[in-house]
Amino acid sequence: MFKNIGEYKWSSDVFYRTNNNRFISVNIVLDMLSSDRKEAINKYIEYMRQEEQTDYDNMKVVGEEAYQIMCSTKKKVEHRKRLDEILIGLGISQEIYELIKSGSRRRDLTTFKIAYLKEAKRLNYTQKEMGCNIGITESAVRCMLSSIE
């Protein structure tokens, strides 16, 4: 564990401090802190200077919980099903699951794929995320979704 996040060489901290979107999208976190980018960066830096009171000796909270803490909101972040959970939730067999995941183009899989895509879209997954998860292109996702609308 590091006492300062800047000591960890794989940290994304430097991207937030410099407003650099090159490898990660810093907009989500910084926009939550302020609509003024300079002020948002300053709030981020101030937050990162604070010592976290945990049982893990100065470890910072990360992920969705950190967003909540940084923004000082009471808003609950809802759990979003993972894409594989959506696929398994269709009640398919292991064999069908593996065929879909491998990008099989068997026609009898289309109804399962469409049901998966509809639910993933409802949960705000991108077409690229959906397609990558089941081995099809983003344009194939778009085509399948347009066929049901």
Backbone hydrogen bonds, N-H to C=O, Kabsch-Sander energy under -0.5 kcal/mol:
donor,donor_aa,acceptor,acceptor_aa,energy
7,E,4,N,-2.2
8,Y,5,I,-1.3
9,K,7,E,-0.7
11,S,8,Y,-1.7
15,F,12,S,-1.3
16,Y,12,S,-1.3
17,R,13,D,-2.3
18,T,14,V,-1.4
19,N,16,Y,-0.7
20,N,15,F,-2.5
21,N,19,N,-0.6
26,V,24,I,-0.9
30,L,26,V,-2.4
31,D,27,N,-2.9
32,M,28,I,-1.1
33,L,29,V,-1.0
33,L,30,L,-0.5
34,S,30,L,-1.8
37,R,35,S,-0.7
40,A,36,D,-2.6
41,I,37,R,-2.5
42,N,38,K,-2.1
43,K,39,E,-2.5
44,Y,40,A,-2.5
45,I,41,I,-2.8
46,E,42,N,-2.4
47,Y,43,K,-2.6
48,M,44,Y,-2.5
49,R,45,I,-1.2
50,Q,46,E,-1.0
50,Q,47,Y,-0.9
54,T,52,E,-1.2
57,D,54,T,-0.5
58,N,52,E,-0.5
65,E,62,V,-0.6
66,A,63,G,-0.6
67,Y,63,G,-1.5
68,Q,64,E,-2.0
69,I,65,E,-2.4
70,M,66,A,-3.1
71,C,67,Y,-1.9
72,S,68,Q,-0.8
72,S,69,I,-0.8
73,T,68,Q,-1.7
78,E,76,K,-0.6
81,K,79,H,-0.5
86,I,82,R,-1.9
87,L,83,L,-2.1
88,I,84,D,-2.7
89,G,85,E,-2.2
90,L,87,L,-1.3
91,G,88,I,-2.0
97,Y,93,S,-2.6
98,E,94,Q,-2.6
99,L,95,E,-2.1
100,I,96,I,-2.8
101,K,97,Y,-2.7
102,S,98,E,-1.6
103,G,100,I,-1.7
104,S,99,L,-2.4
109,L,106,R,-1.6
110,T,107,R,-1.6
113,K,109,L,-2.5
114,I,110,T,-2.8
115,A,111,T,-2.0
116,Y,112,F,-2.4
117,L,113,K,-2.9
118,K,114,I,-2.6
119,E,115,A,-1.9
120,A,116,Y,-2.6
121,K,117,L,-2.6
122,R,118,K,-2.1
123,L,119,E,-1.6
124,N,121,K,-2.0
125,Y,120,A,-2.5
130,M,126,T,-2.4
131,G,127,Q,-2.5
132,C,128,K,-2.7
133,N,129,E,-1.8
134,I,130,M,-1.1
134,I,131,G,-0.7
135,G,131,G,-0.7
135,G,132,C,-0.6
136,I,131,G,-2.4
141,V,137,T,-1.9
142,R,138,E,-2.4
143,C,139,S,-2.3
144,M,140,A,-2.5
145,L,141,V,-2.7
146,S,142,R,-2.3
147,S,143,C,-1.4
148,I,144,M,-0.5
148,I,145,L,-0.9
149,E,145,L,-0.6
149,E,146,S,-0.5
